[in-house]
Amino acid sequence: MLAAEGKRRVLDVSTGTGFHSVQLLRAGFDVTSVDGSANMLIKAFENAKRHNLILNTIQADWRWLNKAIQGKYDAIVCLGNSFTHLFDEMDRRRVLAEFYAALRYDGMLILDQRNYDAILDVGYDSTHKYYYCGDRVVAEPEHIDAELARFRYAFPDGREFHLNMFPLRKNYVRRLISEAGFARVRTYGDFQEQYGEHDPDFFIHVATKNAPRGNGDGSDE
């Protein structure tokens, strides 16, 4: 999608271990990798180095992103369910405003999240079709309610990690993105345009600053 839209300069705002930054670099994009954790940036740099790539990294708090970066970007990617680590609505709004300001006039935002609608309304039942932490890692919720999703990550060597996230509903996130100023928001389910609301493991929101001619209501699914 980035290539089809002619986007080249990409900001990976939640790089983590650097997986998405590495894939983008290998695909020929000009990538800047941002994370709030210095330790994660070190890990990401090491992972890229194994692929004979050098990451351009910046340590920054999302809420003051534009103080840390230079220039405007063609696209921002916020992947790996990272946006759901924000528990305060004002922080979410501020971060989306920072994303908007960091993009060129025709910039694109790609932001994903777990399908918390399905988890809250039906229960957790992952298809495990797409992975963010490896096919031998067990990721499952320990607790879920309207304000907290606590996940357990169990690794083959016996290690366990626990993460607290906010169970953001799909339409709420779409509304926040639109209210941040983005002219159009399209939402995919596990990378597909057509899907049942409770079927996908992840939703991927693709937002653009300027609406295409003839369609700017931001209501696309």
C-alpha positions in Angstrom: 0.0 0.0 0.0 2.8 2.4 0.8 4.5 1.7 -2.5 1.3 2.0 -4.4 0.7 5.4 -2.9 4.3 6.5 -3.7 5.3 6.9 0.0 9.0 6.7 0.6 9.9 8.4 3.9 8.4 6.3 6.7 8.3 6.9 10.4 8.0 3.7 12.5 6.7 5.2 15.7 6.6 2.1 17.8 9.5 0.1 16.5 10.0 -2.2 19.5 12.3 -5.0 18.3 12.6 -3.3 14.9 10.7 -6.0 13.0 8.6 -3.7 10.8 11.5 -1.2 10.4 13.7 -4.0 9.0 11.0 -5.2 6.6 10.5 -1.6 5.4 14.2 -1.1 4.9 14.6 -4.3 3.0 11.7 -3.1 0.8 13.6 0.0 -0.1 11.9 2.6 2.1 13.7 5.4 3.9 12.9 4.6 7.5 13.3 6.3 10.9 12.6 4.2 13.9 11.2 5.7 17.1 10.6 4.1 20.5 10.2 5.5 24.0 12.5 2.8 25.4 16.3 3.0 24.9 16.6 -0.7 25.6 14.2 -1.5 22.8 16.0 0.8 20.4 19.3 -1.0 21.2 17.6 -4.4 20.5 16.1 -3.1 17.3 19.5 -1.8 16.1 21.1 -5.2 16.9 18.3 -7.0 15.0 18.8 -4.8 12.0 22.5 -5.2 12.1 22.1 -9.0 11.7 20.4 -8.3 8.4 23.3 -6.0 7.4 21.1 -2.9 7.9 21.6 0.2 9.9 18.6 1.7 11.6 18.2 5.5 12.0 16.8 5.5 15.6 15.3 8.2 17.8 14.2 7.9 21.4 11.0 9.9 21.9 7.8 10.1 23.9 4.9 10.0 21.4 3.2 12.9 23.1 6.1 15.2 22.1 7.1 13.4 18.9 7.6 16.5 16.8 10.2 17.9 19.2 12.4 14.9 18.5 12.1 14.5 14.7 13.1 16.6 11.8 11.0 17.3 8.7 7.8 15.7 7.5 7.1 12.1 6.6 5.2 10.5 3.8 3.8 7.8 6.1 3.7 6.8 9.8 3.3 3.2 10.9 2.1 2.3 14.4 2.0 -1.5 14.5 2.1 -4.4 16.9 -1.0 -3.3 18.9 1.1 -0.5 20.3 -1.5 2.2 20.4 -3.5 0.3 23.0 -0.7 0.9 25.6 -2.2 4.4 26.0 -4.7 4.4 28.8 -5.7 8.1 28.9 -7.9 9.5 26.2 -6.2 12.9 26.2 -2.9 11.1 25.6 -4.5 9.2 22.7 -5.7 12.4 21.2 -2.4 14.2 21.7 -0.5 11.3 20.1 -2.8 11.3 17.0 -2.4 15.1 16.8 1.4 14.6 16.8 1.2 11.9 14.1 -1.0 14.3 12.0 1.5 17.1 12.4 4.5 14.9 11.5 3.0 13.9 8.1 3.2 15.7 4.8 0.0 17.2 3.4 -0.8 14.0 1.6 0.6 11.7 4.4 -0.7 8.3 5.4 -1.1 6.7 8.9 -1.3 2.9 9.3 -2.2 1.9 12.8 -3.3 -1.5 14.1 -5.0 -3.0 17.1 -6.3 -6.2 18.4 -10.0 -7.0 17.8 -11.0 -6.1 21.3 -14.6 -5.9 20.2 -14.6 -9.7 19.6 -12.8 -10.4 22.9 -15.2 -8.2 24.9 -18.4 -9.3 23.2 -17.7 -13.0 22.3 -14.5 -14.1 24.0 -10.9 -14.7 23.0 -10.5 -17.2 20.2 -7.5 -16.3 18.0 -7.1 -17.9 14.6 -3.3 -17.4 14.9 -3.2 -16.6 11.2 -0.9 -13.7 11.7 1.9 -13.4 14.4 3.6 -10.5 16.0 5.9 -12.4 18.4 6.5 -15.8 16.8 4.5 -19.0 16.2 5.9 -20.7 19.3 4.8 -17.9 21.7 1.5 -18.3 23.4 -0.3 -15.0 23.8 -3.6 -15.0 25.7 -5.7 -12.7 27.9 -5.5 -13.3 31.7 -8.1 -10.6 32.4 -10.4 -8.5 30.2 -13.0 -5.9 31.1 -14.0 -2.6 29.5 -10.9 -0.8 30.8 -8.2 -3.4 31.0 -6.8 -6.2 28.9 -4.0 -8.0 30.7 -2.2 -10.5 28.4 0.2 -13.2 29.2 3.1 -14.1 26.8 4.6 -17.5 27.4 7.9 -18.5 25.6 9.3 -21.9 24.8 12.1 -21.5 27.3 9.6 -21.1 30.2 9.8 -17.3 30.4 6.5 -15.4 30.9 5.7 -11.7 30.4 2.6 -9.8 31.2 1.3 -6.7 29.5 -1.5 -4.4 30.4 -3.4 -2.7 27.5 -6.5 -0.7 27.0 -9.2 -2.7 25.1 -9.9 -0.1 22.4 -13.0 -0.7 20.3 -12.7 -0.4 16.5 -15.2 2.4 15.9 -13.9 4.4 18.9 -10.4 4.4 17.3 -11.8 5.3 13.9 -13.5 8.3 15.5 -10.4 9.5 17.3 -8.4 9.3 14.1 -11.1 11.3 12.2 -11.3 13.9 15.0 -7.5 14.3 14.8 -8.1 15.8 11.4 -7.6 12.8 9.0 -9.9 13.1 6.1 -10.4 9.4 5.4 -10.1 6.2 7.5 -10.3 2.7 6.0 -10.3 -0.3 8.3 -9.2 -3.8 7.3 -9.7 -7.0 9.1 -6.5 -9.1 9.1 -5.4 -7.2 6.0 -8.7 -8.0 4.1 -11.2 -5.4 2.9 -14.2 -7.7 3.6 -14.6 -9.4 6.9 -17.0 -10.3 9.7 -16.7 -8.0 12.7 -15.7 -10.8 15.1 -13.6 -12.8 12.7 -10.2 -10.9 12.5 -7.6 -11.0 15.1 -6.4 -7.5 14.2 -7.9 -4.4 12.7 -5.6 -2.2 10.6 -6.7 1.4 10.2 -5.3 3.3 7.1 -5.9 7.0 7.4 -5.0 9.8 4.9 -4.7 13.5 5.6 -6.3 14.6 2.3 -9.4 12.7 1.0 -9.4 11.4 -2.6 -11.5 13.3 -5.0 -15.2 12.5 -4.6 -14.9 10.6 -1.3 -13.9 12.4 1.8 -16.5 11.5 4.4 -14.1 9.1 6.3 -16.8 6.5 6.5 -15.1 3.7 4.5 -14.9 0.3 6.1 
